[in-house]
Amino acid sequence: MRILPGKMAEAMELNKKWMAMVSRMIGAPFTFRMYRPLFGGEYMHTIVFEAEWDSLATMAAFFEKMMTDPEMMAEMPKWEEVSESHEVELYMVMPSE
């Protein structure tokens, strides 16, 4: 996620709210990590989120639930005010030989 210049602190506060809502919605242990640059912080304007899902079906079910949650939907416009872009990439573990 690319954050607009000068909006990193606001994005970090929104993220705290988002994480609390996700924890409430999932209601079970969930592996989720957030990274931001160690050096350059505000200058890099980047936040990386990493989550582990048991399956694509589990992930899809979560996002369907999220998109119908009134509290989550009320927060979405606030992200538009602080983010420049948001890209989603899906990775899978490759078997080793």
C-alpha positions as CSV (number, residue, x, y, z in Angstrom):
1,M,0.0,0.0,0.0
2,R,1.4,3.4,-1.0
3,I,0.5,6.2,1.5
4,L,0.2,9.8,0.5
5,P,3.0,12.1,1.6
6,G,2.4,13.3,5.2
7,K,-0.3,10.7,5.9
8,M,1.7,7.9,7.4
9,A,0.8,8.6,11.0
10,E,-2.9,8.8,10.1
11,A,-2.6,5.5,8.1
12,M,-1.0,3.8,11.2
13,E,-4.0,4.9,13.3
14,L,-6.5,3.6,10.7
15,N,-4.5,0.3,10.7
16,K,-4.9,-0.1,14.4
17,K,-8.7,0.2,14.0
18,W,-8.7,-2.2,11.0
19,M,-6.7,-4.8,12.9
20,A,-9.1,-4.7,15.8
21,M,-12.1,-5.2,13.4
22,V,-10.3,-8.1,11.6
23,S,-9.6,-9.8,14.9
24,R,-13.3,-9.4,15.9
25,M,-14.5,-10.7,12.6
26,I,-12.2,-13.8,12.5
27,G,-12.5,-14.6,16.1
28,A,-9.7,-17.1,16.0
29,P,-5.9,-16.9,15.9
30,F,-4.8,-15.3,12.6
31,T,-1.3,-14.8,11.2
32,F,-1.0,-11.3,10.0
33,R,2.0,-9.1,9.7
34,M,2.5,-5.5,8.8
35,Y,5.8,-4.0,7.6
36,R,7.0,-0.6,6.9
37,P,10.5,0.6,5.9
38,L,13.0,0.5,8.7
39,F,14.8,3.5,7.2
40,G,13.1,6.3,5.4
41,G,9.7,5.6,7.0
42,E,7.6,8.6,5.9
43,Y,9.8,9.1,2.8
44,M,9.0,5.6,1.5
45,H,5.3,6.0,1.9
46,T,4.9,2.2,1.9
47,I,3.1,-0.3,4.1
48,V,3.2,-4.1,3.4
49,F,0.6,-6.4,4.9
50,E,1.1,-10.2,5.0
51,A,-1.5,-12.7,5.9
52,E,-1.5,-16.5,5.9
53,W,-4.7,-18.3,4.9
54,D,-5.6,-22.0,5.1
55,S,-7.1,-21.8,1.7
56,L,-8.3,-19.5,-1.0
57,A,-11.9,-20.4,0.0
58,T,-11.2,-19.2,3.6
59,M,-9.7,-16.0,2.3
60,A,-12.6,-15.4,-0.1
61,A,-15.1,-16.0,2.8
62,F,-13.4,-13.5,5.0
63,F,-13.4,-10.8,2.3
64,E,-17.1,-11.5,1.6
65,K,-17.9,-11.1,5.3
66,M,-15.7,-8.0,5.5
67,M,-17.5,-6.3,2.6
68,T,-20.9,-6.7,4.3
69,D,-19.7,-5.5,7.8
70,P,-21.1,-2.0,8.4
71,E,-18.2,-0.9,10.7
72,M,-15.6,-2.0,8.1
73,M,-17.5,-0.3,5.3
74,A,-17.6,3.0,7.3
75,E,-13.8,2.9,7.6
76,M,-13.1,2.3,3.9
77,P,-13.5,6.0,2.8
78,K,-11.0,7.0,5.4
79,W,-8.4,4.9,3.7
80,E,-9.0,6.7,0.4
81,E,-8.0,9.9,2.1
82,V,-4.5,8.6,3.1
83,S,-3.6,6.0,0.4
84,E,-2.2,6.6,-3.0
85,S,-2.6,3.0,-4.1
86,H,-3.3,-0.5,-2.8
87,E,-2.2,-3.6,-4.7
88,V,-2.9,-7.2,-3.7
89,E,-0.6,-10.0,-4.6
90,L,-1.2,-13.7,-3.8
91,Y,1.8,-16.0,-3.3
92,M,2.0,-19.7,-2.7
93,V,4.8,-21.8,-1.3
94,M,6.8,-23.7,-4.0
95,P,7.7,-27.2,-3.2
96,S,11.4,-27.8,-2.7
97,E,13.1,-30.6,-4.5
